[in-house]
Amino acid sequence: MESAIQTVVTTFLKSARGKDNLDSKSFQKLVQKQLGGIMEDTNSNSAIKEMQKGLDENNDGKVGFQEYLTLIGYVATSLSESKSGSNASAP
Ligand SMILES: [Ca+2]
């Protein structure tokens, strides 16, 4: 659990390279490299751009840490839904 949170934080910091935000390119790289196995449409640049727009609450064209956490929360939610879905169908 602790290492998972550390990974979430260090992944953002590494991708942002000392800045407070991820620009479009860094965000795209992060999603494709780190979330390709867990999310759909990560090979589509336009889908990632749409995702970024949806996350960009302050409309600065970049993904801040809070906005990034929104994405992590979204991924975690869909993961838990798919897991509980498979539990529901188990005997
Ligand atoms: Ca933003």
PDB file of the backbone (N, CA, C, O) and the ligand in Angstrom, with CONECT records:
HET     CA  A 101       1
ATOM      1  N   MET A   1       0.824  -1.205   0.000  1.00  0.00           N
ATOM      2  CA  MET A   1       0.000   0.000   0.000  1.00  0.00           C
ATOM      3  C   MET A   1       0.863   1.262   0.000  1.00  0.00           C
ATOM      4  O   MET A   1       0.675   2.162  -0.819  1.00  0.00           O
ATOM      5  N   GLU A   2       1.816   1.306   0.941  1.00  0.00           N
ATOM      6  CA  GLU A   2       2.702   2.476   0.987  1.00  0.00           C
ATOM      7  C   GLU A   2       3.515   2.608  -0.291  1.00  0.00           C
ATOM      8  O   GLU A   2       3.687   3.708  -0.818  1.00  0.00           O
ATOM      9  N   SER A   3       4.016   1.476  -0.789  1.00  0.00           N
ATOM     10  CA  SER A   3       4.826   1.541  -2.000  1.00  0.00           C
ATOM     11  C   SER A   3       3.976   1.935  -3.200  1.00  0.00           C
ATOM     12  O   SER A   3       4.465   2.580  -4.128  1.00  0.00           O
ATOM     13  N   ALA A   4       2.704   1.548  -3.180  1.00  0.00           N
ATOM     14  CA  ALA A   4       1.812   1.944  -4.273  1.00  0.00           C
ATOM     15  C   ALA A   4       1.632   3.454  -4.292  1.00  0.00           C
ATOM     16  O   ALA A   4       1.656   4.077  -5.354  1.00  0.00           O
ATOM     17  N   ILE A   5       1.452   4.039  -3.113  1.00  0.00           N
ATOM     18  CA  ILE A   5       1.287   5.490  -3.033  1.00  0.00           C
ATOM     19  C   ILE A   5       2.581   6.191  -3.444  1.00  0.00           C
ATOM     20  O   ILE A   5       2.559   7.207  -4.139  1.00  0.00           O
ATOM     21  N   GLN A   6       3.709   5.630  -3.001  1.00  0.00           N
ATOM     22  CA  GLN A   6       4.995   6.204  -3.403  1.00  0.00           C
ATOM     23  C   GLN A   6       5.174   6.164  -4.915  1.00  0.00           C
ATOM     24  O   GLN A   6       5.680   7.108  -5.522  1.00  0.00           O
ATOM     25  N   THR A   7       4.751   5.058  -5.506  1.00  0.00           N
ATOM     26  CA  THR A   7       4.844   4.944  -6.961  1.00  0.00           C
ATOM     27  C   THR A   7       3.992   6.007  -7.651  1.00  0.00           C
ATOM     28  O   THR A   7       4.421   6.635  -8.619  1.00  0.00           O
ATOM     29  N   VAL A   8       2.774   6.197  -7.135  1.00  0.00           N
ATOM     30  CA  VAL A   8       1.874   7.203  -7.711  1.00  0.00           C
ATOM     31  C   VAL A   8       2.535   8.586  -7.669  1.00  0.00           C
ATOM     32  O   VAL A   8       2.488   9.337  -8.643  1.00  0.00           O
ATOM     33  N   VAL A   9       3.149   8.907  -6.528  1.00  0.00           N
ATOM     34  CA  VAL A   9       3.764  10.231  -6.366  1.00  0.00           C
ATOM     35  C   VAL A   9       5.036  10.363  -7.207  1.00  0.00           C
ATOM     36  O   VAL A   9       5.207  11.349  -7.924  1.00  0.00           O
ATOM     37  N   THR A  10       5.935   9.365  -7.121  1.00  0.00           N
ATOM     38  CA  THR A  10       7.201   9.496  -7.843  1.00  0.00           C
ATOM     39  C   THR A  10       6.999   9.440  -9.360  1.00  0.00           C
ATOM     40  O   THR A  10       7.750  10.061 -10.113  1.00  0.00           O
ATOM     41  N   THR A  11       5.988   8.697  -9.802  1.00  0.00           N
ATOM     42  CA  THR A  11       5.697   8.658 -11.237  1.00  0.00           C
ATOM     43  C   THR A  11       5.322  10.046 -11.737  1.00  0.00           C
ATOM     44  O   THR A  11       5.756  10.470 -12.808  1.00  0.00           O
ATOM     45  N   PHE A  12       4.513  10.749 -10.954  1.00  0.00           N
ATOM     46  CA  PHE A  12       4.145  12.114 -11.351  1.00  0.00           C
ATOM     47  C   PHE A  12       5.384  13.023 -11.363  1.00  0.00           C
ATOM     48  O   PHE A  12       5.621  13.755 -12.324  1.00  0.00           O
ATOM     49  N   LEU A  13       6.166  12.961 -10.277  1.00  0.00           N
ATOM     50  CA  LEU A  13       7.329  13.851 -10.160  1.00  0.00           C
ATOM     51  C   LEU A  13       8.344  13.607 -11.269  1.00  0.00           C
ATOM     52  O   LEU A  13       8.892  14.547 -11.847  1.00  0.00           O
ATOM     53  N   LYS A  14       8.586  12.330 -11.557  1.00  0.00           N
ATOM     54  CA  LYS A  14       9.523  11.989 -12.626  1.00  0.00           C
ATOM     55  C   LYS A  14       9.017  12.506 -13.961  1.00  0.00           C
ATOM     56  O   LYS A  14       9.772  13.088 -14.740  1.00  0.00           O
ATOM     57  N   SER A  15       7.736  12.290 -14.217  1.00  0.00           N
ATOM     58  CA  SER A  15       7.161  12.692 -15.506  1.00  0.00           C
ATOM     59  C   SER A  15       7.121  14.207 -15.647  1.00  0.00           C
ATOM     60  O   SER A  15       7.278  14.739 -16.746  1.00  0.00           O
ATOM     61  N   ALA A  16       6.911  14.904 -14.524  1.00  0.00           N
ATOM     62  CA  ALA A  16       6.823  16.365 -14.567  1.00  0.00           C
ATOM     63  C   ALA A  16       8.213  17.011 -14.622  1.00  0.00           C
ATOM     64  O   ALA A  16       8.334  18.198 -14.924  1.00  0.00           O
ATOM     65  N   ARG A  17       9.239  16.245 -14.336  1.00  0.00           N
ATOM     66  CA  ARG A  17      10.629  16.702 -14.388  1.00  0.00           C
ATOM     67  C   ARG A  17      10.853  18.033 -13.669  1.00  0.00           C
ATOM     68  O   ARG A  17      11.345  18.999 -14.251  1.00  0.00           O
ATOM     69  N   GLY A  18      10.482  18.055 -12.397  1.00  0.00           N
ATOM     70  CA  GLY A  18      10.752  19.224 -11.581  1.00  0.00           C
ATOM     71  C   GLY A  18       9.716  20.327 -11.680  1.00  0.00           C
ATOM     72  O   GLY A  18       9.795  21.330 -10.970  1.00  0.00           O
ATOM     73  N   LYS A  19       8.731  20.138 -12.574  1.00  0.00           N
ATOM     74  CA  LYS A  19       7.672  21.147 -12.672  1.00  0.00           C
ATOM     75  C   LYS A  19       6.457  20.717 -11.865  1.00  0.00           C
ATOM     76  O   LYS A  19       6.391  19.597 -11.358  1.00  0.00           O
ATOM     77  N   ASP A  20       5.500  21.628 -11.757  1.00  0.00           N
ATOM     78  CA  ASP A  20       4.302  21.335 -10.985  1.00  0.00           C
ATOM     79  C   ASP A  20       3.224  20.636 -11.816  1.00  0.00           C
ATOM     80  O   ASP A  20       2.255  20.102 -11.278  1.00  0.00           O
ATOM     81  N   ASN A  21       3.412  20.650 -13.129  1.00  0.00           N
ATOM     82  CA  ASN A  21       2.380  20.118 -14.017  1.00  0.00           C
ATOM     83  C   ASN A  21       2.978  19.190 -15.065  1.00  0.00           C
ATOM     84  O   ASN A  21       4.168  19.258 -15.375  1.00  0.00           O
ATOM     85  N   LEU A  22       2.132  18.327 -15.599  1.00  0.00           N
ATOM     86  CA  LEU A  22       2.518  17.532 -16.763  1.00  0.00           C
ATOM     87  C   LEU A  22       2.011  18.246 -18.006  1.00  0.00           C
ATOM     88  O   LEU A  22       0.830  18.584 -18.088  1.00  0.00           O
ATOM     89  N   ASP A  23       2.893  18.478 -18.977  1.00  0.00           N
ATOM     90  CA  ASP A  23       2.386  19.005 -20.240  1.00  0.00           C
ATOM     91  C   ASP A  23       1.805  17.837 -21.052  1.00  0.00           C
ATOM     92  O   ASP A  23       1.887  16.679 -20.642  1.00  0.00           O
ATOM     93  N   SER A  24       1.222  18.163 -22.201  1.00  0.00           N
ATOM     94  CA  SER A  24       0.508  17.148 -22.985  1.00  0.00           C
ATOM     95  C   SER A  24       1.391  15.950 -23.307  1.00  0.00           C
ATOM     96  O   SER A  24       0.966  14.799 -23.207  1.00  0.00           O
ATOM     97  N   LYS A  25       2.632  16.246 -23.697  1.00  0.00           N
ATOM     98  CA  LYS A  25       3.538  15.182 -24.087  1.00  0.00           C
ATOM     99  C   LYS A  25       3.864  14.260 -22.915  1.00  0.00           C
ATOM    100  O   LYS A  25       3.829  13.036 -23.044  1.00  0.00           O
ATOM    101  N   SER A  26       4.185  14.870 -21.763  1.00  0.00           N
ATOM    102  CA  SER A  26       4.522  14.068 -20.581  1.00  0.00           C
ATOM    103  C   SER A  26       3.327  13.247 -20.125  1.00  0.00           C
ATOM    104  O   SER A  26       3.464  12.095 -19.713  1.00  0.00           O
ATOM    105  N   PHE A  27       2.141  13.869 -20.208  1.00  0.00           N
ATOM    106  CA  PHE A  27       0.933  13.167 -19.785  1.00  0.00           C
ATOM    107  C   PHE A  27       0.684  11.951 -20.680  1.00  0.00           C
ATOM    108  O   PHE A  27       0.369  10.855 -20.215  1.00  0.00           O
ATOM    109  N   GLN A  28       0.837  12.193 -21.972  1.00  0.00           N
ATOM    110  CA  GLN A  28       0.631  11.112 -22.936  1.00  0.00           C
ATOM    111  C   GLN A  28       1.593   9.955 -22.686  1.00  0.00           C
ATOM    112  O   GLN A  28       1.196   8.789 -22.689  1.00  0.00           O
ATOM    113  N   LYS A  29       2.858  10.293 -22.470  1.00  0.00           N
ATOM    114  CA  LYS A  29       3.871   9.273 -22.184  1.00  0.00           C
ATOM    115  C   LYS A  29       3.530   8.487 -20.931  1.00  0.00           C
ATOM    116  O   LYS A  29       3.611   7.259 -20.904  1.00  0.00           O
ATOM    117  N   LEU A  30       3.145   9.224 -19.889  1.00  0.00           N
ATOM    118  CA  LEU A  30       2.825   8.595 -18.612  1.00  0.00           C
ATOM    119  C   LEU A  30       1.679   7.599 -18.776  1.00  0.00           C
ATOM    120  O   LEU A  30       1.759   6.460 -18.318  1.00  0.00           O
ATOM    121  N   VAL A  31       0.619   8.047 -19.435  1.00  0.00           N
ATOM    122  CA  VAL A  31      -0.552   7.180 -19.611  1.00  0.00           C
ATOM    123  C   VAL A  31      -0.177   5.943 -20.421  1.00  0.00           C
ATOM    124  O   VAL A  31      -0.552   4.825 -20.068  1.00  0.00           O
ATOM    125  N   GLN A  32       0.567   6.150 -21.512  1.00  0.00           N
ATOM    126  CA  GLN A  32       0.891   5.020 -22.380  1.00  0.00           C
ATOM    127  C   GLN A  32       1.856   4.056 -21.713  1.00  0.00           C
ATOM    128  O   GLN A  32       1.731   2.841 -21.867  1.00  0.00           O
ATOM    129  N   LYS A  33       2.821   4.592 -20.970  1.00  0.00           N
ATOM    130  CA  LYS A  33       3.823   3.730 -20.353  1.00  0.00           C
ATOM    131  C   LYS A  33       3.310   3.057 -19.089  1.00  0.00           C
ATOM    132  O   LYS A  33       3.590   1.884 -18.841  1.00  0.00           O
ATOM    133  N   GLN A  34       2.548   3.819 -18.283  1.00  0.00           N
ATOM    134  CA  GLN A  34       2.196   3.332 -16.946  1.00  0.00           C
ATOM    135  C   GLN A  34       0.784   2.763 -16.847  1.00  0.00           C
ATOM    136  O   GLN A  34       0.497   1.959 -15.961  1.00  0.00           O
ATOM    137  N   LEU A  35      -0.095   3.179 -17.755  1.00  0.00           N
ATOM    138  CA  LEU A  35      -1.492   2.775 -17.594  1.00  0.00           C
ATOM    139  C   LEU A  35      -2.042   1.999 -18.789  1.00  0.00           C
ATOM    140  O   LEU A  35      -3.243   1.743 -18.880  1.00  0.00           O
ATOM    141  N   GLY A  36      -1.134   1.627 -19.712  1.00  0.00           N
ATOM    142  CA  GLY A  36      -1.562   0.932 -20.922  1.00  0.00           C
ATOM    143  C   GLY A  36      -2.243  -0.404 -20.653  1.00  0.00           C
ATOM    144  O   GLY A  36      -3.102  -0.830 -21.425  1.00  0.00           O
ATOM    145  N   GLY A  37      -1.863  -1.069 -19.558  1.00  0.00           N
ATOM    146  CA  GLY A  37      -2.429  -2.377 -19.281  1.00  0.00           C
ATOM    147  C   GLY A  37      -3.746  -2.327 -18.540  1.00  0.00           C
ATOM    148  O   GLY A  37      -4.456  -3.327 -18.441  1.00  0.00           O
ATOM    149  N   ILE A  38      -4.071  -1.138 -18.013  1.00  0.00           N
ATOM    150  CA  ILE A  38      -5.233  -1.040 -17.124  1.00  0.00           C
ATOM    151  C   ILE A  38      -6.343  -0.186 -17.731  1.00  0.00           C
ATOM    152  O   ILE A  38      -7.499  -0.248 -17.313  1.00  0.00           O
ATOM    153  N   MET A  39      -5.956   0.626 -18.743  1.00  0.00           N
ATOM    154  CA  MET A  39      -6.935   1.526 -19.370  1.00  0.00           C
ATOM    155  C   MET A  39      -7.109   1.190 -20.839  1.00  0.00           C
ATOM    156  O   MET A  39      -6.217   0.633 -21.480  1.00  0.00           O
ATOM    157  N   GLU A  40      -8.274   1.540 -21.358  1.00  0.00           N
ATOM    158  CA  GLU A  40      -8.515   1.371 -22.789  1.00  0.00           C
ATOM    159  C   GLU A  40      -8.082   2.625 -23.544  1.00  0.00           C
ATOM    160  O   GLU A  40      -7.934   3.699 -22.960  1.00  0.00           O
ATOM    161  N   ASP A  41      -7.884   2.469 -24.834  1.00  0.00           N
ATOM    162  CA  ASP A  41      -7.626   3.609 -25.733  1.00  0.00           C
ATOM    163  C   ASP A  41      -6.317   4.344 -25.455  1.00  0.00           C
ATOM    164  O   ASP A  41      -6.164   5.486 -25.887  1.00  0.00           O
ATOM    165  N   THR A  42      -5.369   3.727 -24.746  1.00  0.00           N
ATOM    166  CA  THR A  42      -4.141   4.463 -24.449  1.00  0.00           C
ATOM    167  C   THR A  42      -3.212   4.545 -25.665  1.00  0.00           C
ATOM    168  O   THR A  42      -2.250   5.312 -25.662  1.00  0.00           O
ATOM    169  N   ASN A  43      -3.503   3.753 -26.703  1.00  0.00           N
ATOM    170  CA  ASN A  43      -2.693   3.875 -27.919  1.00  0.00           C
ATOM    171  C   ASN A  43      -3.225   4.951 -28.862  1.00  0.00           C
ATOM    172  O   ASN A  43      -2.643   5.214 -29.914  1.00  0.00           O
ATOM    173  N   SER A  44      -4.346   5.572 -28.467  1.00  0.00           N
ATOM    174  CA  SER A  44      -4.918   6.629 -29.293  1.00  0.00           C
ATOM    175  C   SER A  44      -4.557   8.002 -28.722  1.00  0.00           C
ATOM    176  O   SER A  44      -4.976   8.356 -27.620  1.00  0.00           O
ATOM    177  N   ASN A  45      -3.775   8.769 -29.485  1.00  0.00           N
ATOM    178  CA  ASN A  45      -3.367  10.093 -29.013  1.00  0.00           C
ATOM    179  C   ASN A  45      -4.559  11.013 -28.796  1.00  0.00           C
ATOM    180  O   ASN A  45      -4.567  11.820 -27.867  1.00  0.00           O
ATOM    181  N   SER A  46      -5.573  10.890 -29.661  1.00  0.00           N
ATOM    182  CA  SER A  46      -6.731  11.775 -29.516  1.00  0.00           C
ATOM    183  C   SER A  46      -7.547  11.409 -28.283  1.00  0.00           C
ATOM    184  O   SER A  46      -8.108  12.283 -27.623  1.00  0.00           O
ATOM    185  N   ALA A  47      -7.611  10.114 -27.973  1.00  0.00           N
ATOM    186  CA  ALA A  47      -8.329   9.695 -26.763  1.00  0.00           C
ATOM    187  C   ALA A  47      -7.625  10.235 -25.519  1.00  0.00           C
ATOM    188  O   ALA A  47      -8.275  10.652 -24.560  1.00  0.00           O
ATOM    189  N   ILE A  48      -6.300  10.224 -25.541  1.00  0.00           N
ATOM    190  CA  ILE A  48      -5.537  10.735 -24.400  1.00  0.00           C
ATOM    191  C   ILE A  48      -5.722  12.248 -24.275  1.00  0.00           C
ATOM    192  O   ILE A  48      -5.806  12.775 -23.165  1.00  0.00           O
ATOM    193  N   LYS A  49      -5.786  12.942 -25.406  1.00  0.00           N
ATOM    194  CA  LYS A  49      -6.028  14.381 -25.374  1.00  0.00           C
ATOM    195  C   LYS A  49      -7.391  14.704 -24.780  1.00  0.00           C
ATOM    196  O   LYS A  49      -7.533  15.636 -23.988  1.00  0.00           O
ATOM    197  N   GLU A  50      -8.389  13.921 -25.171  1.00  0.00           N
ATOM    198  CA  GLU A  50      -9.733  14.100 -24.622  1.00  0.00           C
ATOM    199  C   GLU A  50      -9.728  13.871 -23.113  1.00  0.00           C
ATOM    200  O   GLU A  50     -10.352  14.607 -22.349  1.00  0.00           O
ATOM    201  N   MET A  51      -9.002  12.822 -22.707  1.00  0.00           N
ATOM    202  CA  MET A  51      -8.897  12.494 -21.288  1.00  0.00           C
ATOM    203  C   MET A  51      -8.264  13.662 -20.531  1.00  0.00           C
ATOM    204  O   MET A  51      -8.710  14.040 -19.448  1.00  0.00           O
ATOM    205  N   GLN A  52      -7.214  14.220 -21.133  1.00  0.00           N
ATOM    206  CA  GLN A  52      -6.514  15.330 -20.501  1.00  0.00           C
ATOM    207  C   GLN A  52      -7.437  16.543 -20.347  1.00  0.00           C
ATOM    208  O   GLN A  52      -7.431  17.214 -19.315  1.00  0.00           O
ATOM    209  N   LYS A  53      -8.221  16.810 -21.379  1.00  0.00           N
ATOM    210  CA  LYS A  53      -9.184  17.918 -21.316  1.00  0.00           C
ATOM    211  C   LYS A  53     -10.173  17.715 -20.179  1.00  0.00           C
ATOM    212  O   LYS A  53     -10.502  18.639 -19.435  1.00  0.00           O
ATOM    213  N   GLY A  54     -10.638  16.468 -20.069  1.00  0.00           N
ATOM    214  CA  GLY A  54     -11.613  16.147 -19.027  1.00  0.00           C
ATOM    215  C   GLY A  54     -11.038  16.327 -17.630  1.00  0.00           C
ATOM    216  O   GLY A  54     -11.760  16.680 -16.698  1.00  0.00           O
ATOM    217  N   LEU A  55      -9.728  16.083 -17.484  1.00  0.00           N
ATOM    218  CA  LEU A  55      -9.089  16.186 -16.172  1.00  0.00           C
ATOM    219  C   LEU A  55      -8.718  17.626 -15.817  1.00  0.00           C
ATOM    220  O   LEU A  55      -8.573  17.971 -14.644  1.00  0.00           O
ATOM    221  N   ASP A  56      -8.567  18.458 -16.850  1.00  0.00           N
ATOM    222  CA  ASP A  56      -7.991  19.789 -16.666  1.00  0.00           C
ATOM    223  C   ASP A  56      -9.001  20.767 -16.058  1.00  0.00           C
ATOM    224  O   ASP A  56      -9.613  21.571 -16.761  1.00  0.00           O
ATOM    225  N   GLU A  57      -9.154  20.676 -14.749  1.00  0.00           N
ATOM    226  CA  GLU A  57     -10.183  21.473 -14.073  1.00  0.00           C
ATOM    227  C   GLU A  57      -9.918  22.965 -14.137  1.00  0.00           C
ATOM    228  O   GLU A  57     -10.860  23.751 -14.241  1.00  0.00           O
ATOM    229  N   ASN A  58      -8.650  23.375 -14.078  1.00  0.00           N
ATOM    230  CA  ASN A  58      -8.357  24.811 -14.102  1.00  0.00           C
ATOM    231  C   ASN A  58      -8.028  25.313 -15.516  1.00  0.00           C
ATOM    232  O   ASN A  58      -7.610  26.455 -15.706  1.00  0.00           O
ATOM    233  N   ASN A  59      -8.229  24.426 -16.501  1.00  0.00           N
ATOM    234  CA  ASN A  59      -8.090  24.813 -17.912  1.00  0.00           C
ATOM    235  C   ASN A  59      -6.782  25.512 -18.256  1.00  0.00           C
ATOM    236  O   ASN A  59      -6.773  26.486 -19.008  1.00  0.00           O
ATOM    237  N   ASP A  60      -5.675  25.011 -17.703  1.00  0.00           N
ATOM    238  CA  ASP A  60      -4.384  25.607 -18.072  1.00  0.00           C
ATOM    239  C   ASP A  60      -3.670  24.762 -19.129  1.00  0.00           C
ATOM    240  O   ASP A  60      -2.523  25.041 -19.478  1.00  0.00           O
ATOM    241  N   GLY A  61      -4.346  23.732 -19.634  1.00  0.00           N
ATOM    242  CA  GLY A  61      -3.762  22.912 -20.689  1.00  0.00           C
ATOM    243  C   GLY A  61      -2.751  21.894 -20.188  1.00  0.00           C
ATOM    244  O   GLY A  61      -2.134  21.180 -20.978  1.00  0.00           O
ATOM    245  N   LYS A  62      -2.584  21.831 -18.870  1.00  0.00           N
ATOM    246  CA  LYS A  62      -1.649  20.878 -18.285  1.00  0.00           C
ATOM    247  C   LYS A  62      -2.349  20.077 -17.199  1.00  0.00           C
ATOM    248  O   LYS A  62      -3.445  20.419 -16.753  1.00  0.00           O
ATOM    249  N   VAL A  63      -1.692  19.009 -16.787  1.00  0.00           N
ATOM    250  CA  VAL A  63      -2.265  18.168 -15.743  1.00  0.00           C
ATOM    251  C   VAL A  63      -1.496  18.382 -14.446  1.00  0.00           C
ATOM    252  O   VAL A  63      -0.343  17.967 -14.324  1.00  0.00           O
ATOM    253  N   GLY A  64      -2.142  19.035 -13.474  1.00  0.00           N
ATOM    254  CA  GLY A  64      -1.542  19.245 -12.167  1.00  0.00           C
ATOM    255  C   GLY A  64      -1.659  17.997 -11.306  1.00  0.00           C
ATOM    256  O   GLY A  64      -2.283  17.013 -11.701  1.00  0.00           O
ATOM    257  N   PHE A  65      -1.052  18.049 -10.125  1.00  0.00           N
ATOM    258  CA  PHE A  65      -1.036  16.853  -9.280  1.00  0.00           C
ATOM    259  C   PHE A  65      -2.447  16.418  -8.880  1.00  0.00           C
ATOM    260  O   PHE A  65      -2.774  15.232  -8.916  1.00  0.00           O
ATOM    261  N   GLN A  66      -3.278  17.391  -8.499  1.00  0.00           N
ATOM    262  CA  GLN A  66      -4.650  17.044  -8.115  1.00  0.00           C
ATOM    263  C   GLN A  66      -5.416  16.433  -9.288  1.00  0.00           C
ATOM    264  O   GLN A  66      -6.193  15.493  -9.122  1.00  0.00           O
ATOM    265  N   GLU A  67      -5.178  16.987 -10.470  1.00  0.00           N
ATOM    266  CA  GLU A  67      -5.859  16.477 -11.664  1.00  0.00           C
ATOM    267  C   GLU A  67      -5.383  15.058 -11.990  1.00  0.00           C
ATOM    268  O   GLU A  67      -6.155  14.206 -12.430  1.00  0.00           O
ATOM    269  N   TYR A  68      -4.096  14.836 -11.761  1.00  0.00           N
ATOM    270  CA  TYR A  68      -3.515  13.505 -11.929  1.00  0.00           C
ATOM    271  C   TYR A  68      -4.134  12.518 -10.936  1.00  0.00           C
ATOM    272  O   TYR A  68      -4.402  11.365 -11.275  1.00  0.00           O
ATOM    273  N   LEU A  69      -4.356  12.988  -9.708  1.00  0.00           N
ATOM    274  CA  LEU A  69      -4.981  12.114  -8.712  1.00  0.00           C
ATOM    275  C   LEU A  69      -6.423  11.774  -9.100  1.00  0.00           C
ATOM    276  O   LEU A  69      -6.919  10.688  -8.801  1.00  0.00           O
ATOM    277  N   THR A  70      -7.078  12.713  -9.766  1.00  0.00           N
ATOM    278  CA  THR A  70      -8.423  12.435 -10.274  1.00  0.00           C
ATOM    279  C   THR A  70      -8.372  11.258 -11.247  1.00  0.00           C
ATOM    280  O   THR A  70      -9.235  10.380 -11.218  1.00  0.00           O
ATOM    281  N   LEU A  71      -7.360  11.249 -12.102  1.00  0.00           N
ATOM    282  CA  LEU A  71      -7.193  10.142 -13.049  1.00  0.00           C
ATOM    283  C   LEU A  71      -6.937   8.827 -12.309  1.00  0.00           C
ATOM    284  O   LEU A  71      -7.530   7.797 -12.630  1.00  0.00           O
ATOM    285  N   ILE A  72      -6.037   8.877 -11.305  1.00  0.00           N
ATOM    286  CA  ILE A  72      -5.738   7.669 -10.531  1.00  0.00           C
ATOM    287  C   ILE A  72      -7.015   7.157  -9.853  1.00  0.00           C
ATOM    288  O   ILE A  72      -7.278   5.955  -9.825  1.00  0.00           O
ATOM    289  N   GLY A  73      -7.799   8.091  -9.310  1.00  0.00           N
ATOM    290  CA  GLY A  73      -9.057   7.715  -8.665  1.00  0.00           C
ATOM    291  C   GLY A  73     -10.023   7.071  -9.654  1.00  0.00           C
ATOM    292  O   GLY A  73     -10.715   6.103  -9.338  1.00  0.00           O
ATOM    293  N   TYR A  74     -10.050   7.633 -10.851  1.00  0.00           N
ATOM    294  CA  TYR A  74     -10.916   7.108 -11.886  1.00  0.00           C
ATOM    295  C   TYR A  74     -10.497   5.689 -12.284  1.00  0.00           C
ATOM    296  O   TYR A  74     -11.332   4.797 -12.435  1.00  0.00           O
ATOM    297  N   VAL A  75      -9.191   5.505 -12.449  1.00  0.00           N
ATOM    298  CA  VAL A  75      -8.672   4.183 -12.815  1.00  0.00           C
ATOM    299  C   VAL A  75      -8.943   3.183 -11.697  1.00  0.00           C
ATOM    300  O   VAL A  75      -9.337   2.044 -11.950  1.00  0.00           O
ATOM    301  N   ALA A  76      -8.725   3.624 -10.444  1.00  0.00           N
ATOM    302  CA  ALA A  76      -8.946   2.745  -9.295  1.00  0.00           C
ATOM    303  C   ALA A  76     -10.412   2.354  -9.192  1.00  0.00           C
ATOM    304  O   ALA A  76     -10.737   1.209  -8.880  1.00  0.00           O
ATOM    305  N   THR A  77     -11.303   3.321  -9.457  1.00  0.00           N
ATOM    306  CA  THR A  77     -12.734   3.035  -9.398  1.00  0.00           C
ATOM    307  C   THR A  77     -13.138   2.009 -10.445  1.00  0.00           C
ATOM    308  O   THR A  77     -13.868   1.061 -10.153  1.00  0.00           O
ATOM    309  N   SER A  78     -12.654   2.209 -11.675  1.00  0.00           N
ATOM    310  CA  SER A  78     -13.059   1.253 -12.705  1.00  0.00           C
ATOM    311  C   SER A  78     -12.448  -0.117 -12.449  1.00  0.00           C
ATOM    312  O   SER A  78     -13.037  -1.141 -12.794  1.00  0.00           O
ATOM    313  N   LEU A  79     -11.258  -0.132 -11.840  1.00  0.00           N
ATOM    314  CA  LEU A  79     -10.641  -1.413 -11.484  1.00  0.00           C
ATOM    315  C   LEU A  79     -11.463  -2.137 -10.414  1.00  0.00           C
ATOM    316  O   LEU A  79     -11.700  -3.341 -10.510  1.00  0.00           O
ATOM    317  N   SER A  80     -11.896  -1.386  -9.395  1.00  0.00           N
ATOM    318  CA  SER A  80     -12.668  -2.019  -8.320  1.00  0.00           C
ATOM    319  C   SER A  80     -14.023  -2.477  -8.836  1.00  0.00           C
ATOM    320  O   SER A  80     -14.558  -3.487  -8.378  1.00  0.00           O
ATOM    321  N   GLU A  81     -14.579  -1.734  -9.793  1.00  0.00           N
ATOM    322  CA  GLU A  81     -15.866  -2.148 -10.366  1.00  0.00           C
ATOM    323  C   GLU A  81     -15.722  -3.429 -11.162  1.00  0.00           C
ATOM    324  O   GLU A  81     -16.587  -4.304 -11.113  1.00  0.00           O
ATOM    325  N   SER A  82     -14.603  -3.537 -11.909  1.00  0.00           N
ATOM    326  CA  SER A  82     -14.437  -4.759 -12.697  1.00  0.00           C
ATOM    327  C   SER A  82     -14.137  -5.943 -11.782  1.00  0.00           C
ATOM    328  O   SER A  82     -14.524  -7.074 -12.076  1.00  0.00           O
ATOM    329  N   LYS A  83     -13.438  -5.678 -10.661  1.00  0.00           N
ATOM    330  CA  LYS A  83     -13.149  -6.763  -9.712  1.00  0.00           C
ATOM    331  C   LYS A  83     -14.421  -7.200  -9.001  1.00  0.00           C
ATOM    332  O   LYS A  83     -14.685  -8.395  -8.870  1.00  0.00           O
ATOM    333  N   SER A  84     -15.207  -6.235  -8.542  1.00  0.00           N
ATOM    334  CA  SER A  84     -16.421  -6.620  -7.818  1.00  0.00           C
ATOM    335  C   SER A  84     -17.401  -7.274  -8.788  1.00  0.00           C
ATOM    336  O   SER A  84     -18.213  -8.109  -8.391  1.00  0.00           O
ATOM    337  N   GLY A  85     -17.320  -6.893 -10.052  1.00  0.00           N
ATOM    338  CA  GLY A  85     -18.157  -7.537 -11.053  1.00  0.00           C
ATOM    339  C   GLY A  85     -17.835  -9.015 -11.175  1.00  0.00           C
ATOM    340  O   GLY A  85     -18.731  -9.851 -11.290  1.00  0.00           O
ATOM    341  N   SER A  86     -16.508  -9.337 -11.147  1.00  0.00           N
ATOM    342  CA  SER A  86     -16.146 -10.728 -11.289  1.00  0.00           C
ATOM    343  C   SER A  86     -16.472 -11.512 -10.002  1.00  0.00           C
ATOM    344  O   SER A  86     -16.774 -12.705 -10.047  1.00  0.00           O
ATOM    345  N   ASN A  87     -16.402 -10.809  -8.854  1.00  0.00           N
ATOM    346  CA  ASN A  87     -16.799 -11.464  -7.605  1.00  0.00           C
ATOM    347  C   ASN A  87     -18.275 -11.812  -7.609  1.00  0.00           C
ATOM    348  O   ASN A  87     -18.689 -12.870  -7.136  1.00  0.00           O
ATOM    349  N   ALA A  88     -19.068 -10.877  -8.166  1.00  0.00           N
ATOM    350  CA  ALA A  88     -20.507 -11.063  -8.151  1.00  0.00           C
ATOM    351  C   ALA A  88     -20.902 -12.302  -8.952  1.00  0.00           C
ATOM    352  O   ALA A  88     -21.874 -12.982  -8.623  1.00  0.00           O
ATOM    353  N   SER A  89     -20.141 -12.584 -10.003  1.00  0.00           N
ATOM    354  CA  SER A  89     -20.516 -13.712 -10.842  1.00  0.00           C
ATOM    355  C   SER A  89     -19.904 -15.025 -10.327  1.00  0.00           C
ATOM    356  O   SER A  89     -20.233 -16.104 -10.822  1.00  0.00           O
ATOM    357  N   ALA A  90     -19.006 -14.923  -9.323  1.00  0.00           N
ATOM    358  CA  ALA A  90     -18.425 -16.147  -8.767  1.00  0.00           C
ATOM    359  C   ALA A  90     -19.455 -16.854  -7.884  1.00  0.00           C
ATOM    360  O   ALA A  90     -20.334 -16.199  -7.324  1.00  0.00           O
ATOM    361  N   PRO A  91     -19.364 -18.153  -7.754  1.00  0.00           N
ATOM    362  CA  PRO A  91     -20.354 -18.905  -6.956  1.00  0.00           C
ATOM    363  C   PRO A  91     -20.277 -18.570  -5.469  1.00  0.00           C
ATOM    364  O   PRO A  91     -21.039 -19.116  -4.673  1.00  0.00           O
TER     365      PRO A  91
HETATM  366 CA    CA A 101      -4.709  21.834 -15.193  1.00  0.00          CA2+
END
